[in-house]
């Protein structure tokens, strides 16, 4: 058995047994066959069908007969495994099976993750951060990208799948007009999320230097928690008498306890001096508690080169280099903190526990989430000229398409284009995308009128005839046999259910029933019209004639009719 492999397993605190010289068992995961890649020329080969396979020297069936489902091997500096029951795929040998017990096992939440959405600084996908979170037995994960919220929605979706809580965090710099102070904001409520979005706008839209003014920060504090950076203690002491303004505007306030070691001594001294000042002058008041947040830019200690490489790509140099800004477990945090405190002067265990408890407090209060089951596309605002020309936005949309149809459709091919256009209009109306189309129409036309270059069509948009007729794209999708379904797939949009009621053309009828729907409008329906309804006491929708309707019947209308037809009648 390779000593390098054993060192890797021990460094990653994985529980394992050595079964023989070629087989190890990862406790809680399974048996692995050790493949010595130094004995083969290439770890890959191709089979008769030209498929890439792992070039193992062992018979796969023999391994499976012995209950061995994985092969472990070294590639570069890392160790990987793959499941021989599936197609070959690199899986790094980390965060699987049972982890060695920690001395410190109290609740703790990592609130310091910097994701790759903090461009050329943070790294590793959210899936991998979450995987390590669960491997460490933690029940929540918080991010704190600097000046960007780009990762927040993906964090929510990934955490929902993984069954853990998410915390939206945001790192920023604010100014009181004299000093520049770093801080982190953590959402607690929907109001907090709305306010964080406003903070983001202040920084990335309204500010020339990406720094928010203190008065704006305070204005949007409600529903959020603020954590002052590890460097902020001197400033905090200067403004101590007016610190109440933060407690008045934010849900709570904390001081970031982060003693990660840097390679440059001057930075270490800066961190240690600021932290010492906090504990000498602020901590004892109990008014600004510490919270243990280590800024994490990479998953493990041996990934530290990631940040260096990314920073050099961004700026040509790597500043504030550290091998210590990784996702630590509590024992690793304790080792860092306990070594720097005088135990005769400080209750180090008490400080550590309190700082951990505060991460859980922030996580437990984090209820902010994005609503993903509603369409939040803004309504298109018609100009006064458009209001005088068109009755409403829907009529404007259809009229613009008619103009584009008359202008752009080749003579003699009108029927082909009309059939496709009717299909696309139905899908776009049914998915409530009319306003979206008008917004794009307005944006592109404004850009062209003002001399701003606009592309002829990007990606799946080239397959949409509606976009072409509106002048948004310049590519005729029918001429080039492009697919509208790449742009918007009806099935993905929830269309075409098996049973719905579709509103037909108006007819002259003296035999009708009057029905009041949920929009409080009354409609006349021919008594022989057939409707699909959900009725109390029935498991599945049923078809009834209009004159057989009962008071609590729920008519299953086609979505396009719900959005447009019923409101336009």
C-alpha positions as a Python dict, from the first residue, in 0.01 Angstrom:
ca = {
    (1, 'X'): (0, 0, 0),
    (2, 'X'): (134, 342, -94),
    (3, 'X'): (253, 551, 198),
    (4, 'X'): (149, 862, 0),
    (5, 'X'): (-207, 732, -11),
    (6, 'X'): (-209, 666, 363),
    (7, 'X'): (-71, 1015, 429),
    (8, 'X'): (-348, 1158, 208),
    (9, 'X'): (-618, 970, 399),
    (10, 'X'): (-478, 1077, 735),
    (11, 'X'): (-435, 1442, 629),
    (12, 'X'): (-797, 1444, 517),
    (13, 'X'): (-901, 1280, 846),
    (14, 'X'): (-1074, 986, 680),
    (15, 'X'): (-1147, 666, 875),
    (16, 'X'): (-1012, 359, 694),
    (17, 'X'): (-889, 4, 732),
    (18, 'X'): (-608, -161, 536),
    (19, 'X'): (-743, -498, 419),
    (20, 'X'): (-434, -609, 225),
    (21, 'X'): (-153, -455, 24),
    (22, 'X'): (-391, -358, -258),
    (23, 'X'): (-723, -294, -85),
    (24, 'X'): (-842, -38, 168),
    (25, 'X'): (-1186, 13, 314),
    (26, 'X'): (-1317, 367, 363),
    (27, 'X'): (-1542, 333, 668),
    (28, 'X'): (-1896, 424, 580),
    (29, 'X'): (-1827, 422, 206),
    (30, 'X'): (-1678, 101, 70),
    (31, 'X'): (-1375, -99, -43),
    (32, 'X'): (-1118, 44, -285),
    (33, 'X'): (-856, -127, -497),
    (34, 'X'): (-525, 60, -506),
    (35, 'X'): (-402, 103, -863),
    (36, 'X'): (-29, 179, -883),
    (37, 'X'): (-27, 414, -1183),
    (38, 'X'): (352, 413, -1179),
    (39, 'X'): (334, 63, -1326),
    (40, 'X'): (147, 169, -1642),
    (41, 'X'): (236, 404, -1927),
    (42, 'X'): (-102, 576, -1933),
    (43, 'X'): (-396, 574, -1696),
    (44, 'X'): (-632, 588, -1994),
    (45, 'X'): (-703, 361, -2288),
    (46, 'X'): (-973, 336, -2554),
    (47, 'X'): (-1193, 34, -2612),
    (48, 'X'): (-1311, -111, -2944),
    (49, 'X'): (-1578, 160, -2969),
    (50, 'X'): (-1322, 436, -2906),
    (51, 'X'): (-1460, 508, -2557),
    (52, 'X'): (-1210, 633, -2299),
    (53, 'X'): (-1156, 383, -2017),
    (54, 'X'): (-942, 372, -1705),
    (55, 'X'): (-641, 154, -1782),
    (56, 'X'): (-663, -75, -1481),
    (57, 'X'): (-444, -386, -1466),
    (58, 'X'): (-707, -568, -1259),
    (59, 'X'): (-1013, -753, -1389),
    (60, 'X'): (-1323, -542, -1311),
    (61, 'X'): (-1550, -841, -1265),
    (62, 'X'): (-1307, -999, -1020),
    (63, 'X'): (-1306, -682, -812),
    (64, 'X'): (-1685, -667, -806),
    (65, 'X'): (-1708, -1033, -710),
    (66, 'X'): (-1494, -947, -407),
    (67, 'X'): (-1723, -657, -312),
    (68, 'X'): (-1481, -391, -435),
    (69, 'X'): (-1662, -117, -626),
    (70, 'X'): (-1396, 154, -642),
    (71, 'X'): (-1045, 200, -777),
    (72, 'X'): (-821, 459, -611),
    (73, 'X'): (-525, 611, -795),
    (74, 'X'): (-288, 906, -795),
    (75, 'X'): (-299, 1168, -1071),
    (76, 'X'): (-63, 1462, -1034),
    (77, 'X'): (-52, 1575, -673),
    (78, 'X'): (-397, 1443, -585),
    (79, 'X'): (-564, 1110, -520),
    (80, 'X'): (-884, 1017, -701),
    (81, 'X'): (-1128, 729, -715),
    (82, 'X'): (-1392, 611, -954),
    (83, 'X'): (-1690, 383, -930),
    (84, 'X'): (-1628, 81, -1154),
    (85, 'X'): (-2005, 25, -1180),
    (86, 'X'): (-2038, 348, -1378),
    (87, 'X'): (-1868, 526, -1666),
    (88, 'X'): (-1525, 660, -1576),
    (89, 'X'): (-1530, 991, -1391),
    (90, 'X'): (-1267, 1167, -1180),
    (91, 'X'): (-1377, 1189, -815),
    (92, 'X'): (-1132, 1346, -574),
    (93, 'X'): (-1069, 1128, -268),
    (94, 'X'): (-1216, 1366, -13),
    (95, 'X'): (-1536, 1424, 185),
    (96, 'X'): (-1656, 1063, 173),
    (97, 'X'): (-1716, 802, 440),
    (98, 'X'): (-1675, 856, 811),
    (99, 'X'): (-1452, 1140, 929),
    (100, 'X'): (-1225, 1107, 1231),
    (101, 'X'): (-1386, 1236, 1547),
    (102, 'X'): (-1312, 1595, 1645),
    (103, 'X'): (-1227, 1708, 1997),
    (104, 'X'): (-1451, 2011, 1947),
    (105, 'X'): (-1788, 1904, 1815),
    (106, 'X'): (-2021, 2188, 1914),
    (107, 'X'): (-2247, 2344, 1652),
    (108, 'X'): (-2074, 2579, 1410),
    (109, 'X'): (-2158, 2734, 1072),
    (110, 'X'): (-1904, 2846, 815),
    (111, 'X'): (-2012, 3199, 715),
    (112, 'X'): (-1695, 3296, 531),
    (113, 'X'): (-1709, 3129, 189),
    (114, 'X'): (-1590, 3330, -110),
    (115, 'X'): (-1724, 3160, -423),
    (116, 'X'): (-1591, 3175, -781),
    (117, 'X'): (-1853, 3444, -846),
    (118, 'X'): (-1608, 3673, -667),
    (119, 'X'): (-1414, 3667, -989),
    (120, 'X'): (-1045, 3573, -986),
    (121, 'X'): (-1041, 3545, -607),
    (122, 'X'): (-1275, 3273, -476),
    (123, 'X'): (-1275, 2918, -613),
    (124, 'X'): (-1451, 2578, -615),
    (125, 'X'): (-1813, 2524, -708),
    (126, 'X'): (-2089, 2561, -452),
    (127, 'X'): (-2158, 2189, -490),
    (128, 'X'): (-1810, 2116, -353),
    (129, 'X'): (-1842, 2366, -66),
    (130, 'X'): (-2172, 2205, 29),
    (131, 'X'): (-2022, 1857, 4),
    (132, 'X'): (-1753, 1947, 257),
    (133, 'X'): (-2011, 2121, 477),
    (134, 'X'): (-2210, 1800, 506),
    (135, 'X'): (-1894, 1591, 551),
    (136, 'X'): (-1804, 1805, 853),
    (137, 'X'): (-2152, 1753, 995),
    (138, 'X'): (-2251, 2118, 967),
    (139, 'X'): (-2615, 2203, 895),
    (140, 'X'): (-2578, 2537, 716),
    (141, 'X'): (-2343, 2731, 490),
    (142, 'X'): (-2293, 3105, 443),
    (143, 'X'): (-2123, 3296, 165),
    (144, 'X'): (-1974, 3646, 175),
    (145, 'X'): (-1850, 3739, -173),
    (146, 'X'): (-1708, 4089, -202),
    (147, 'X'): (-1936, 4333, -387),
    (148, 'X'): (-2144, 4066, -561),
    (149, 'X'): (-2461, 3867, -491),
    (150, 'X'): (-2423, 3656, -805),
    (151, 'X'): (-2390, 3328, -614),
    (152, 'X'): (-2691, 3372, -385),
    (153, 'X'): (-2964, 3211, -597),
    (154, 'X'): (-2743, 2915, -688),
    (155, 'X'): (-2652, 2877, -319),
    (156, 'X'): (-3020, 2855, -230),
    (157, 'X'): (-3094, 2598, -501),
    (158, 'X'): (-2791, 2381, -418),
    (159, 'X'): (-2859, 2394, -43),
    (160, 'X'): (-3226, 2303, -94),
    (161, 'X'): (-3117, 1992, -285),
    (162, 'X'): (-2860, 1904, -16),
    (163, 'X'): (-3103, 1964, 270),
    (164, 'X'): (-2902, 2231, 452),
    (165, 'X'): (-2972, 2594, 540),
    (166, 'X'): (-2822, 2877, 335),
    (167, 'X'): (-2713, 3220, 453),
    (168, 'X'): (-2680, 3510, 210),
    (169, 'X'): (-2376, 3714, 303),
    (170, 'X'): (-2200, 4007, 137),
    (171, 'X'): (-1859, 4165, 197),
    (172, 'X'): (-1824, 4537, 137),
    (173, 'X'): (-1638, 4854, 224),
    (174, 'X'): (-1816, 5159, 365),
    (175, 'X'): (-1690, 5507, 449),
    (176, 'X'): (-1787, 5756, 717),
    (177, 'X'): (-1634, 6032, 505),
    (178, 'X'): (-1289, 5988, 658),
    (179, 'X'): (-1213, 5620, 719),
    (180, 'X'): (-1284, 5318, 497),
    (181, 'X'): (-1410, 5018, 695),
    (182, 'X'): (-1465, 4662, 578),
    (183, 'X'): (-1770, 4468, 694),
    (184, 'X'): (-1997, 4177, 613),
    (185, 'X'): (-2376, 4183, 585),
    (186, 'X'): (-2587, 3870, 651),
    (187, 'X'): (-2954, 3854, 550),
    (188, 'X'): (-3204, 3751, 812),
    (189, 'X'): (-3540, 3825, 647),
    (190, 'X'): (-3709, 3908, 318),
    (191, 'X'): (-3681, 4275, 411),
    (192, 'X'): (-3310, 4216, 464),
    (193, 'X'): (-3276, 4058, 120),
    (194, 'X'): (-3451, 4355, -41),
    (195, 'X'): (-3223, 4592, 148),
    (196, 'X'): (-2913, 4395, 53),
    (197, 'X'): (-3015, 4429, -311),
    (198, 'X'): (-3037, 4804, -256),
    (199, 'X'): (-2692, 4803, -94),
    (200, 'X'): (-2563, 4614, -396),
    (201, 'X'): (-2708, 4884, -624),
    (202, 'X'): (-2550, 5164, -419),
    (203, 'X'): (-2211, 4998, -455),
    (204, 'X'): (-2215, 4869, -812),
    (205, 'X'): (-2436, 5128, -982),
    (206, 'X'): (-2438, 5452, -786),
    (207, 'X'): (-2081, 5457, -649),
    (208, 'X'): (-1782, 5545, -862),
    (209, 'X'): (-1533, 5371, -632),
    (210, 'X'): (-1748, 5071, -526),
    (211, 'X'): (-1767, 5200, -168),
    (212, 'X'): (-2097, 5273, 4),
    (213, 'X'): (-2156, 5581, 217),
    (214, 'X'): (-2233, 5515, 584),
    (215, 'X'): (-2572, 5687, 568),
    (216, 'X'): (-2678, 5464, 278),
    (217, 'X'): (-2557, 5153, 457),
    (218, 'X'): (-2758, 5244, 767),
    (219, 'X'): (-3063, 5323, 555),
    (220, 'X'): (-3070, 4961, 435),
    (221, 'X'): (-2975, 4786, 757),
    (222, 'X'): (-3317, 4651, 857),
    (223, 'X'): (-3350, 4273, 827),
    (224, 'X'): (-2972, 4228, 821),
    (225, 'X'): (-2683, 4164, 1058),
    (226, 'X'): (-2356, 4353, 1024),
    (227, 'X'): (-2018, 4199, 1113),
    (228, 'X'): (-1730, 4447, 1140),
    (229, 'X'): (-1403, 4320, 993),
    (230, 'X'): (-1105, 4194, 1189),
    (231, 'X'): (-921, 4521, 1107),
    (232, 'X'): (-1199, 4752, 1232),
    (233, 'X'): (-1136, 4755, 1609),
    (234, 'X'): (-945, 5087, 1620),
    (235, 'X'): (-1221, 5264, 1426),
    (236, 'X'): (-1489, 5100, 1640),
    (237, 'X'): (-1328, 5240, 1955),
    (238, 'X'): (-1312, 5587, 1800),
    (239, 'X'): (-1687, 5589, 1723),
    (240, 'X'): (-1791, 5385, 2028),
    (241, 'X'): (-2017, 5653, 2169),
    (242, 'X'): (-2217, 5664, 1843),
    (243, 'X'): (-2214, 5290, 1773),
    (244, 'X'): (-2580, 5275, 1874),
    (245, 'X'): (-2666, 5393, 1525),
    (246, 'X'): (-2570, 5047, 1395),
    (247, 'X'): (-2777, 4867, 1659),
    (248, 'X'): (-3073, 5093, 1575),
    (249, 'X'): (-3061, 5018, 1202),
    (250, 'X'): (-2935, 4658, 1191),
    (251, 'X'): (-3090, 4352, 1355),
    (252, 'X'): (-2760, 4283, 1535),
    (253, 'X'): (-2388, 4365, 1524),
    (254, 'X'): (-2076, 4150, 1569),
    (255, 'X'): (-1698, 4163, 1538),
    (256, 'X'): (-1526, 3918, 1302),
    (257, 'X'): (-1284, 3688, 1483),
    (258, 'X'): (-1043, 3562, 1217),
    (259, 'X'): (-681, 3486, 1306),
    (260, 'X'): (-581, 3313, 984),
    (261, 'X'): (-208, 3333, 927),
    (262, 'X'): (-61, 3523, 631),
    (263, 'X'): (274, 3473, 463),
    (264, 'X'): (368, 3840, 502),
    (265, 'X'): (464, 3931, 859),
    (266, 'X'): (335, 4288, 823),
    (267, 'X'): (-18, 4158, 755),
    (268, 'X'): (-2, 3916, 1047),
    (269, 'X'): (103, 4199, 1277),
    (270, 'X'): (-186, 4412, 1149),
    (271, 'X'): (-437, 4133, 1221),
    (272, 'X'): (-293, 4052, 1564),
    (273, 'X'): (-275, 4419, 1670),
    (274, 'X'): (-636, 4482, 1565),
    (275, 'X'): (-761, 4166, 1737),
    (276, 'X'): (-566, 4242, 2055),
    (277, 'X'): (-712, 4593, 2058),
    (278, 'X'): (-1063, 4449, 2030),
    (279, 'X'): (-1013, 4215, 2324),
    (280, 'X'): (-839, 4481, 2536),
    (281, 'X'): (-1093, 4760, 2476),
    (282, 'X'): (-1423, 4624, 2337),
    (283, 'X'): (-1474, 4256, 2417),
    (284, 'X'): (-1518, 4304, 2792),
    (285, 'X'): (-1821, 4533, 2734),
    (286, 'X'): (-2015, 4239, 2587),
    (287, 'X'): (-2191, 4480, 2351),
    (288, 'X'): (-2014, 4373, 2031),
    (289, 'X'): (-1973, 3994, 2049),
    (290, 'X'): (-1712, 3803, 1845),
    (291, 'X'): (-1825, 3571, 1568),
    (292, 'X'): (-1587, 3311, 1425),
    (293, 'X'): (-1567, 3382, 1051),
    (294, 'X'): (-1260, 3272, 863),
    (295, 'X'): (-1256, 3413, 510),
    (296, 'X'): (-1235, 3097, 296),
    (297, 'X'): (-1118, 3126, -65),
    (298, 'X'): (-1038, 2757, -125),
    (299, 'X'): (-1154, 2428, 22),
    (300, 'X'): (-838, 2280, 171),
    (301, 'X'): (-494, 2391, 277),
    (302, 'X'): (-331, 2227, -25),
    (303, 'X'): (-553, 2436, -256),
    (304, 'X'): (-397, 2767, -148),
    (305, 'X'): (-225, 2805, -485),
    (306, 'X'): (-568, 2861, -641),
    (307, 'X'): (-600, 3209, -497),
    (308, 'X'): (-244, 3301, -587),
    (309, 'X'): (-295, 3198, -950),
    (310, 'X'): (-632, 3373, -976),
    (311, 'X'): (-497, 3695, -823),
    (312, 'X'): (-200, 3698, -1059),
    (313, 'X'): (-433, 3658, -1356),
    (314, 'X'): (-643, 3947, -1226),
    (315, 'X'): (-371, 4194, -1124),
    (316, 'X'): (-36, 4044, -1213),
    (317, 'X'): (43, 3993, -845),
    (318, 'X'): (-98, 3805, -547),
    (319, 'X'): (-158, 4018, -239),
    (320, 'X'): (-225, 3898, 115),
    (321, 'X'): (-109, 3544, 41),
    (322, 'X'): (-207, 3280, 292),
    (323, 'X'): (-214, 2901, 319),
    (324, 'X'): (-465, 2933, 602),
    (325, 'X'): (-779, 3068, 434),
    (326, 'X'): (-950, 2735, 381),
    (327, 'X'): (-1261, 2557, 513),
    (328, 'X'): (-1138, 2450, 859),
    (329, 'X'): (-1302, 2213, 1100),
    (330, 'X'): (-1343, 2325, 1460),
    (331, 'X'): (-1026, 2155, 1582),
    (332, 'X'): (-828, 2348, 1322),
    (333, 'X'): (-997, 2673, 1428),
    (334, 'X'): (-919, 2594, 1792),
    (335, 'X'): (-557, 2522, 1714),
    (336, 'X'): (-522, 2863, 1547),
    (337, 'X'): (-698, 3062, 1818),
    (338, 'X'): (-576, 2887, 2133),
    (339, 'X'): (-211, 2927, 2036),
    (340, 'X'): (-243, 3307, 2029),
    (341, 'X'): (-417, 3371, 2363),
    (342, 'X'): (-264, 3391, 2708),
    (343, 'X'): (-468, 3131, 2899),
    (344, 'X'): (-378, 3294, 3230),
    (345, 'X'): (-548, 3616, 3119),
    (346, 'X'): (-831, 3493, 2898),
    (347, 'X'): (-1101, 3227, 2914),
    (348, 'X'): (-1004, 3098, 2570),
    (349, 'X'): (-1256, 2814, 2574),
    (350, 'X'): (-1532, 3059, 2662),
    (351, 'X'): (-1432, 3300, 2385),
    (352, 'X'): (-1416, 3017, 2133),
    (353, 'X'): (-1755, 2874, 2230),
    (354, 'X'): (-1925, 3215, 2221),
    (355, 'X'): (-1778, 3294, 1878),
    (356, 'X'): (-1905, 2957, 1749),
    (357, 'X'): (-2251, 3003, 1904),
    (358, 'X'): (-2285, 3337, 1725),
    (359, 'X'): (-2235, 3172, 1385),
    (360, 'X'): (-2528, 2944, 1469),
    (361, 'X'): (-2734, 3241, 1585),
    (362, 'X'): (-2683, 3416, 1250),
    (363, 'X'): (-2765, 3095, 1062),
    (364, 'X'): (-3079, 3021, 1264),
    (365, 'X'): (-3215, 3367, 1191),
    (366, 'X'): (-3146, 3346, 818),
    (367, 'X'): (-3493, 3311, 663),
    (368, 'X'): (-3432, 3512, 345),
    (369, 'X'): (-3500, 3326, 21),
    (370, 'X'): (-3573, 3392, -343),
    (371, 'X'): (-3922, 3308, -466),
    (372, 'X'): (-3862, 3075, -759),
    (373, 'X'): (-4223, 2985, -831),
    (374, 'X'): (-4334, 3324, -963),
    (375, 'X'): (-4246, 3535, -1268),
    (376, 'X'): (-4091, 3864, -1160),
    (377, 'X'): (-4043, 4009, -1509),
    (378, 'X'): (-4113, 4384, -1487),
    (379, 'X'): (-4413, 4519, -1676),
    (380, 'X'): (-4324, 4713, -1988),
    (381, 'X'): (-4401, 5084, -1949),
    (382, 'X'): (-4558, 5221, -2263),
    (383, 'X'): (-4463, 5572, -2380),
    (384, 'X'): (-4733, 5831, -2432),
    (385, 'X'): (-4701, 5780, -2808),
    (386, 'X'): (-4741, 5402, -2769),
    (387, 'X'): (-5045, 5454, -2545),
    (388, 'X'): (-5209, 5666, -2812),
    (389, 'X'): (-5129, 5411, -3085),
    (390, 'X'): (-5206, 5084, -2905),
    (391, 'X'): (-5483, 4995, -2663),
    (392, 'X'): (-5251, 4797, -2432),
    (393, 'X'): (-4919, 4613, -2416),
    (394, 'X'): (-5063, 4292, -2561),
    (395, 'X'): (-5204, 4474, -2863),
    (396, 'X'): (-4869, 4653, -2907),
    (397, 'X'): (-4689, 4319, -2907),
    (398, 'X'): (-4922, 4171, -3172),
    (399, 'X'): (-4918, 4489, -3384),
    (400, 'X'): (-4536, 4502, -3389),
    (401, 'X'): (-4529, 4139, -3500),
    (402, 'X'): (-4777, 4216, -3778),
    (403, 'X'): (-4556, 4501, -3897),
    (404, 'X'): (-4249, 4280, -3890),
    (405, 'X'): (-4437, 4000, -4068),
    (406, 'X'): (-4539, 4231, -4356),
    (407, 'X'): (-4186, 4367, -4384),
    (408, 'X'): (-3966, 4057, -4347),
    (409, 'X'): (-4155, 3746, -4459),
    (410, 'X'): (-4063, 3632, -4814),
    (411, 'X'): (-4345, 3647, -5070),
    (412, 'X'): (-4517, 3314, -5128),
    (413, 'X'): (-4407, 3170, -4792),
    (414, 'X'): (-4653, 3355, -4571),
    (415, 'X'): (-4839, 3042, -4461),
    (416, 'X'): (-4521, 2868, -4338),
    (417, 'X'): (-4420, 3172, -4136),
    (418, 'X'): (-4774, 3235, -4007),
    (419, 'X'): (-4805, 2882, -3873),
    (420, 'X'): (-4474, 2908, -3686),
    (421, 'X'): (-4557, 3256, -3559),
    (422, 'X'): (-4891, 3143, -3416),
    (423, 'X'): (-4714, 2860, -3233),
    (424, 'X'): (-4453, 3092, -3084),
    (425, 'X'): (-4709, 3354, -2985),
    (426, 'X'): (-4909, 3087, -2803),
    (427, 'X'): (-4604, 2967, -2610),
    (428, 'X'): (-4483, 3317, -2523),
    (429, 'X'): (-4828, 3431, -2412),
    (430, 'X'): (-4887, 3113, -2213),
    (431, 'X'): (-4558, 3158, -2027),
    (432, 'X'): (-4631, 3528, -1962),
    (433, 'X'): (-4332, 3650, -2165),
    (434, 'X'): (-4498, 3933, -2360),
    (435, 'X'): (-4351, 4202, -2134),
    (436, 'X'): (-4010, 4036, -2160),
    (437, 'X'): (-4025, 4061, -2539),
    (438, 'X'): (-4128, 4426, -2526),
    (439, 'X'): (-3848, 4512, -2285),
    (440, 'X'): (-3595, 4348, -2519),
    (441, 'X'): (-3750, 4525, -2818),
    (442, 'X'): (-3723, 4861, -2641),
    (443, 'X'): (-3365, 4799, -2522),
    (444, 'X'): (-3229, 4687, -2860),
    (445, 'X'): (-3401, 4961, -3056),
    (446, 'X'): (-3284, 5229, -2815),
    (447, 'X'): (-2927, 5102, -2845),
    (448, 'X'): (-2937, 5105, -3224),
    (449, 'X'): (-3093, 5452, -3233),
    (450, 'X'): (-2812, 5579, -3010),
    (451, 'X'): (-2524, 5428, -3206),
    (452, 'X'): (-2456, 5138, -2971),
    (453, 'X'): (-2355, 4819, -3150),
    (454, 'X'): (-2592, 4526, -3106),
    (455, 'X'): (-2519, 4170, -3220),
    (456, 'X'): (-2725, 4000, -3488),
    (457, 'X'): (-2838, 3724, -3251),
    (458, 'X'): (-2687, 3520, -2971),
    (459, 'X'): (-2728, 3155, -2880),
    (460, 'X'): (-3077, 3006, -2874),
    (461, 'X'): (-3239, 3345, -2948),
    (462, 'X'): (-3157, 3288, -3316),
    (463, 'X'): (-3425, 3018, -3330),
    (464, 'X'): (-3711, 3252, -3233),
    (465, 'X'): (-3916, 3396, -3520),
    (466, 'X'): (-4083, 3647, -3286),
    (467, 'X'): (-3744, 3799, -3199),
    (468, 'X'): (-3662, 3826, -3569),
    (469, 'X'): (-3993, 3994, -3659),
    (470, 'X'): (-3951, 4239, -3368),
    (471, 'X'): (-3607, 4333, -3499),
    (472, 'X'): (-3430, 4210, -3188),
    (473, 'X'): (-3232, 3952, -3387),
    (474, 'X'): (-3137, 3975, -3754),
    (475, 'X'): (-3143, 3604, -3835),
    (476, 'X'): (-3436, 3441, -4015),
    (477, 'X'): (-3479, 3114, -3821),
    (478, 'X'): (-3701, 2951, -4084),
    (479, 'X'): (-3452, 3020, -4361),
    (480, 'X'): (-3179, 2841, -4163),
    (481, 'X'): (-3403, 2573, -4005),
    (482, 'X'): (-3333, 2689, -3648),
    (483, 'X'): (-3536, 2552, -3358),
    (484, 'X'): (-3760, 2772, -3144),
    (485, 'X'): (-3760, 2499, -2879),
    (486, 'X'): (-3396, 2575, -2800),
    (487, 'X'): (-3512, 2922, -2699),
    (488, 'X'): (-3822, 2818, -2503),
    (489, 'X'): (-3934, 2459, -2468),
    (490, 'X'): (-4311, 2440, -2411),
    (491, 'X'): (-4288, 2132, -2188),
    (492, 'X'): (-4032, 2298, -1962),
    (493, 'X'): (-4264, 2594, -1929),
    (494, 'X'): (-4541, 2365, -1802),
    (495, 'X'): (-4757, 2382, -2114),
    (496, 'X'): (-4963, 2118, -2285),
    (497, 'X'): (-5127, 1947, -1986),
    (498, 'X'): (-5335, 1646, -2080),
    (499, 'X'): (-5673, 1803, -1996),
    (500, 'X'): (-5764, 2173, -2010),
    (501, 'X'): (-6046, 2391, -2129),
    (502, 'X'): (-5953, 2597, -2436),
    (503, 'X'): (-6168, 2902, -2516),
    (504, 'X'): (-6294, 2895, -2873),
    (505, 'X'): (-6439, 3159, -3105),
    (506, 'X'): (-6745, 3364, -3006),
    (507, 'X'): (-7083, 3226, -3124),
    (508, 'X'): (-7437, 3359, -3135),
    (509, 'X'): (-7640, 3170, -2876),
    (510, 'X'): (-7963, 3229, -2688),
    (511, 'X'): (-7906, 2928, -2463),
    (512, 'X'): (-7622, 3009, -2227),
    (513, 'X'): (-7525, 3012, -1862),
    (514, 'X'): (-7363, 3301, -1678),
    (515, 'X'): (-7052, 3213, -1477),
    (516, 'X'): (-6858, 3438, -1241),
    (517, 'X'): (-6488, 3344, -1219),
    (518, 'X'): (-6221, 3429, -962),
    (519, 'X'): (-6139, 3756, -1142),
    (520, 'X'): (-6495, 3865, -1046),
    (521, 'X'): (-6602, 3896, -1408),
    (522, 'X'): (-6917, 3730, -1539),
    (523, 'X'): (-6897, 3536, -1867),
    (524, 'X'): (-7171, 3393, -2089),
    (525, 'X'): (-7098, 3033, -2191),
    (526, 'X'): (-7311, 2833, -2436),
    (527, 'X'): (-7491, 2562, -2240),
    (528, 'X'): (-7347, 2289, -2465),
    (529, 'X'): (-6986, 2404, -2420),
    (530, 'X'): (-6771, 2135, -2263),
    (531, 'X'): (-6542, 2232, -1976),
    (532, 'X'): (-6272, 2042, -1787),
    (533, 'X'): (-6325, 2095, -1414),
    (534, 'X'): (-6191, 1979, -1080),
    (535, 'X'): (-6486, 1898, -857),
    (536, 'X'): (-6487, 1836, -485),
    (537, 'X'): (-6508, 1465, -414),
    (538, 'X'): (-6346, 1358, -742),
    (539, 'X'): (-5984, 1251, -771),
    (540, 'X'): (-5929, 1352, -1133),
    (541, 'X'): (-6062, 1633, -1357),
    (542, 'X'): (-6396, 1562, -1525),
    (543, 'X'): (-6563, 1698, -1840),
    (544, 'X'): (-6905, 1860, -1796),
    (545, 'X'): (-7139, 2072, -2008),
    (546, 'X'): (-7173, 2435, -1908),
    (547, 'X'): (-7525, 2386, -1777),
    (548, 'X'): (-7396, 2107, -1547),
    (549, 'X'): (-7149, 2333, -1362),
    (550, 'X'): (-7167, 2341, -983),
    (551, 'X'): (-7083, 2632, -755),
    (552, 'X'): (-6739, 2513, -638),
    (553, 'X'): (-6617, 2366, -968),
    (554, 'X'): (-6262, 2474, -1061),
    (555, 'X'): (-6252, 2515, -1439),
    (556, 'X'): (-5912, 2406, -1576),
    (557, 'X'): (-5842, 2679, -1835),
    (558, 'X'): (-5553, 2682, -2077),
    (559, 'X'): (-5280, 2908, -1932),
    (560, 'X'): (-5285, 3148, -2227),
    (561, 'X'): (-5658, 3195, -2182),
    (562, 'X'): (-5607, 3262, -1810),
    (563, 'X'): (-5346, 3529, -1878),
    (564, 'X'): (-5500, 3697, -2179),
    (565, 'X'): (-5833, 3581, -2324),
    (566, 'X'): (-6035, 3597, -2002),
    (567, 'X'): (-5896, 3939, -1918),
    (568, 'X'): (-5957, 4082, -2264),
    (569, 'X'): (-6318, 3968, -2306),
}
